[in-house]
Amino acid sequence: MLNHLKALRQDLGMTQQALADALGVSRQTVHSIEAGKYDPSLPLAFKIAQVLQRSIEQIFVPED
């Protein structure tokens, strides 16, 4: 799954650690999601959308 997490996070001036703290996950988890190595669970995806004030569709794009 492709995502715009890194760009959206940076637009808000957030570090990976700040986002991780807001989500209750490790910085490594945020890094892995941004790198496309890990797809978040649905509850985590909703938390990410809430923290970034975006819809899930604005953050995550399914690959064909």
Buried (B, 14 or more C-beta within 10 A) or exposed (E): EEBBBBEBBEEEEBEBEBBBBBBEBEBEBBBBBBEEEBBBEEEBBEBBBEBBEBEBEEBBEEEE
